[in-house]
């Protein structure tokens, strides 16, 4: 069996080493998106707790009866609906890092900004269980998840580099 002509290409140098390092760093980097522990309501209630109650729903026992808060997933529903576009963006960012067009931190910031703005839009436009009449009367709106806008404004991202990343 003939193998035909062969060619060997050797790529070396500082740029190649930097790109290899950047790709490794990209694979270790991560973005956290959501409501973080530092955010609170004016009364000190953690916004992460409020977000969790809305995301998963809750049954809260009170002196005057049980309050049922239905699930209104704004995080998980956005992740599911945006997964294809998120994957495309991640591939583009990976290629941009590998080609030296951007660095890992800036790529992760772009991903975080994309996700946090998408989640905020989901809060505004999502198809959620309507508010109860008593809630509508109390806040003057039938729009779920939006009263003061504090939950929506508490959606942020933070970039992590992972172990050994530059």
C-alpha positions in Angstrom: 0.0 0.0 0.0 1.4 3.3 -1.1 1.1 6.3 1.3 1.9 9.0 -1.3 3.8 12.2 -0.6 4.0 13.4 3.0 4.4 16.9 4.3 5.3 17.9 7.8 4.2 21.3 9.1 5.8 22.6 12.3 4.2 25.5 14.0 6.0 27.1 16.8 6.7 30.3 18.4 5.3 32.7 21.0 2.0 33.2 19.2 1.3 29.5 18.9 2.2 28.9 22.6 -0.1 31.9 23.6 -3.0 30.5 21.6 -2.6 27.0 23.1 -2.6 28.6 26.6 -5.6 30.7 25.7 -7.6 27.6 24.5 -6.7 25.8 27.7 -7.7 28.8 29.8 -11.0 29.0 27.9 -11.8 25.4 28.8 -11.3 26.2 32.5 -13.1 29.5 32.5 -16.7 29.8 33.5 -19.5 32.3 33.9 -22.1 32.3 36.7 -25.3 34.1 35.8 -28.2 34.8 38.2 -29.0 36.5 41.4 -26.1 36.5 43.8 -26.1 36.5 47.6 -25.1 40.1 47.9 -28.4 41.4 46.5 -31.2 42.2 49.0 -34.6 43.8 49.1 -34.9 47.1 51.1 -36.1 45.1 54.1 -33.0 42.8 54.0 -34.7 39.8 52.3 -32.1 38.1 50.1 -33.0 38.5 46.4 -31.6 35.0 45.8 -34.3 33.6 48.0 -37.0 35.6 46.2 -35.6 34.4 42.8 -35.7 30.8 44.0 -39.3 31.1 45.2 -40.4 32.4 41.8 -38.2 30.0 39.9 -39.5 26.8 41.7 -42.7 28.0 43.3 -43.4 27.8 47.0 -46.1 27.0 49.6 -45.8 29.5 52.5 -47.8 28.8 55.6 -49.0 32.0 57.3 -51.4 32.8 60.2 -54.1 33.8 57.7 -53.7 30.7 55.5 -51.3 29.1 53.0 -49.9 31.3 50.3 -49.2 29.4 47.1 -46.7 31.0 44.8 -46.7 29.2 41.4 -43.5 28.2 39.6 -42.5 31.0 37.2 -39.2 29.7 35.8 -37.3 32.6 34.3 -33.8 31.1 34.6 -34.3 27.5 33.6 -36.8 28.4 30.9 -34.3 30.9 29.4 -31.5 28.4 29.5 -33.6 25.8 27.7 -35.0 28.2 25.1 -31.6 29.8 24.3 -29.4 26.6 24.4 -28.9 26.5 20.6 -27.9 30.2 20.4 -25.8 29.9 23.5 -23.9 27.0 22.1 -23.3 28.9 18.8 -22.0 31.9 20.8 -19.7 29.7 22.9 -18.3 28.2 19.7 -17.7 31.6 18.2 -16.0 32.9 21.4 -13.9 29.7 21.6 -12.7 30.4 18.0 -12.1 34.0 18.7 -9.9 33.0 21.7 -8.1 30.3 19.7 -7.3 32.8 16.9 -6.2 35.5 19.2 -9.1 37.9 18.4 -10.0 38.2 22.1 -8.9 37.0 25.4 -10.6 34.5 27.7 -11.9 37.1 30.2 -13.5 39.3 27.5 -15.0 36.2 25.9 -16.6 35.1 29.2 -17.8 38.7 29.8 -19.6 38.6 26.4 -21.2 35.3 27.3 -22.3 36.6 30.7 -23.7 39.8 29.2 -25.6 37.7 26.6 -27.1 35.4 29.3 -28.0 38.1 31.8 -29.7 40.2 29.2 -31.6 37.2 27.9 -32.8 36.3 31.4 -34.0 39.9 32.0 -35.9 39.7 28.7 -37.4 36.4 29.8 -38.7 38.1 33.0 -40.3 40.9 30.8 -41.7 38.7 28.1 -42.0 35.2 29.6 -45.3 33.3 29.5 -45.9 32.9 33.2 -48.8 31.9 35.4 -50.8 35.1 35.9 -50.8 36.9 39.2 -53.6 36.2 41.6 -56.3 38.9 41.8 -55.1 39.8 45.3 -51.6 40.3 44.0 -52.8 42.5 41.1 -54.8 44.6 43.5 -51.8 45.0 45.9 -49.2 45.9 43.3 -51.4 47.5 40.7 -50.2 45.3 37.8 -50.9 41.9 36.4 -47.3 41.4 35.2 -45.7 38.4 37.1 -42.2 38.8 38.5 -42.2 42.6 38.1 -43.2 44.8 40.9 -40.4 47.2 41.7 -38.0 45.8 39.0 -35.5 44.8 41.7 -35.5 41.1 40.8 -34.8 41.9 37.1 -32.1 44.4 38.1 -30.5 41.8 40.3 -29.6 39.5 37.4 -25.8 39.8 37.0 -22.9 37.6 35.9 -19.4 37.0 37.2 -16.5 35.4 35.4 -14.3 32.7 36.9 -11.0 31.5 35.5 -10.9 28.0 37.1 -7.8 26.2 38.3 -4.6 27.2 36.7 -6.2 29.5 34.1 -4.2 32.7 33.2 
